Amino acid sequence: MSEEKEVTIYDIAKQLNISATTVSRGLKDHPTINIKTRKKIAETAKLLGYRSNTFASSLRSKRTQTLGVIVPRLNSSFMSSVLAGMENAANKEGYNLIIAQSQEQVEKEKENAQIMFNKRVDGLLVSLAYGTESIQHFEVFFSKKIPVIFFDRVAAHADSTSIIIDNYSAAYQVTKHLISQGCKRIMHVGGNMLLNVYSERLRGYKQALADHKLPFTEKLVLTGNLTEECGAETAQKILKMKVKDRPDAVFCANDTAAVYCMIALKAAGIKIPGEIAFAGFNNDPISRVVEPNLTTVNYPGYNMGQAAVTGITSHLNGGTNISDTNTIVLRSELIVRDSSVKKK
């Protein structure tokens, strides 16, 4: 069976008895073509099943009007809000997104980067995988002057911009709040310390202890992948401690680990916040469902997504150069809930 012939602008022109040039301009909403004619062209194109040849136009313009996005996980409330912000800004700027997840695996991240490069994306937006130690796999973008913006989990590079919150200050405020509630043995559960978000949260925690004359205890710092399992395992470690050595507060670097640690401890008869106060990070919906509601840090994923796309499209359209501003810091906010309030 022969393949059905692709509809062209010449077929539309013939149907409407106008020139192919008029059809081409009408499909692009060119102001020299009146609105009625543009409407007729659009209706006829739809009727005939016309598809614009974006591949050919991208070869002419050397632009694909697409942005690549690589994220660690798609099943994250925070990342969903980031992607919603990106979609909104991309639509306004006339760009499409190609989204891939690394599933927290470095090799998958490298594979995604190569795919994005082969698809000729105009720019790349990246939040790094849990185990990423080197960003060498993005050098192909830098060498070709393809703009790259890192967000949330970032890496420093002279030719890129990073969009973050002040993780150090946010963690300091969480720890300071727990201290204000009378907590003196505060456990910190963090992630891979090679990633900025976790190293900065640990640094803020340590500084708050120092400023309030509380000792830093290595045994009270745990690292893990901050999953549900990590939270439950942390609870078991706490329960195996002698009662006098147990923390009187736990500050987790995300809400998921905090919530599942709380659930396991409550099941074992630990009173929260009476015996152990809790704080998380991210303000995920789960923090408002668990009982007691979880104290956490809110930061605007939607705004982060918008800022990332706006920054990269401005650069592509000849506006600001992304390497002129190496770091953009967005605001965050401590949200105090019942899980950490010991003093009424």
C-alpha positions, 0 to 999 in steps of 0.5 A, a space after each residue: 500500500 502506498 503512503 498517503 501524500 503529505 499535505 503542503 501549503 500548495 494544496 491549501 493555496 490551490 483549495 483557497 485559490 490564493 498564493 502559497 506565499 499568502 498561505 505561508 504567511 497566514 499560517 504564521 499569523 503574519 500581520 500583512 494577511 488580514 484576519 479573515 484570510 488567516 482564519 480561512 487558511 487555518 480552517 482549511 489547513 485543519 480540514 486537509 490535515 496539514 502539519 507544519 514541517 518543524 524539522 525543515 524550519 528548524 534547519 533554516 533557523 538553526 533553532 528547534 524551539 525546544 528546551 531539554 529538562 533533566 530532573 532526578 525524579 518525576 514522582 516528587 511534589 516539589 519537582 512537579 511544581 517546578 515543571 509546572 512553572 517551566 511549562 507556563 514560562 515555556 508556553 509564553 516564550 514559544 518553546 516546548 519542553 523535552 523532559 527526562 528523569 535520571 532516576 537518581 542514577 548518574 549513568 542515566 543522567 549521562 544518557 539523558 544529556 546525550 539524548 538532549 544533545 542529539 535532539 538539538 535542544 536550544 538550551 538545557 535545564 538540569 537538577 543533578 542526580 543524587 550521586 553526580 560528582 562530575 558534570 563532565 557529561 555536560 561539557 559538550 553543551 558548553 563547548 557548543 555554546 548551548 546554554 545550561 542552567 542548573 536548578 535546586 541541585 546545582 554545580 558551579 560552572 563559569 558558563 552557567 547559572 544556578 538557581 537555588 534557595 539559601 539552604 544554609 540559612 534555611 537549615 540554620 533557621 530550622 535548627 534554631 527553632 528546635 533549640 528554642 523549643 528546648 531541644 539539645 540533642 538534635 539529629 540531622 538526617 541528610 543526603 549526599 554531601 557532594 550535592 550543594 543542597 545537602 552540604 549547605 543544610 548540614 553547614 547551617 545545622 552545625 552553625 546554629 549549634 555552634 552559635 547556641 553553644 551546643 556540641 556537634 555530635 558526629 553520631 547524630 548526623 546520618 546520611 542516606 537517600 532520604 526515601 521512605 525506607 531511609 526514614 523507617 531505618 532512621 527510626 530503627 537506629 534511634 530505637 536501638 540507642 540507649 534512651 539517654 543517647 537518643 535525640 530529642 529532635 530530628 531534622 531531616 533534609 526532606 519531608 519524606 524521610 521525616 514523615 516515615 521516621 515519625 510514623 515508625 517512632 509513633 508506632 513504637 510508642 514514642 511521643 512526638 513532639 513530647 519526646 522527639 520533635 521533628 522538622 523536615 524540608 520542602 513543604 510536600 503535601 505529606 507534611 500537612 497530612 501526617 499527624 502531628 503536621 510536620 514543621 518544614 521549609 517552604 520554597 517556591 518550586 513553581 517560581 524556580 521553574 519559571 525563573 529557569 526558563 525565563 533566564 534561558 530564553 532571555 539568553 537565547 533571544 539575545 537578552 541577558 547572558 546567563 554567565 553574567 549571573 552565576 547564582 540566583 537565590 530565591 526566598 524560602 520560609 520556615 513553616 512551624 507546625 505541631 511536630 516541633 512545638 514543645 513549648 506552648 
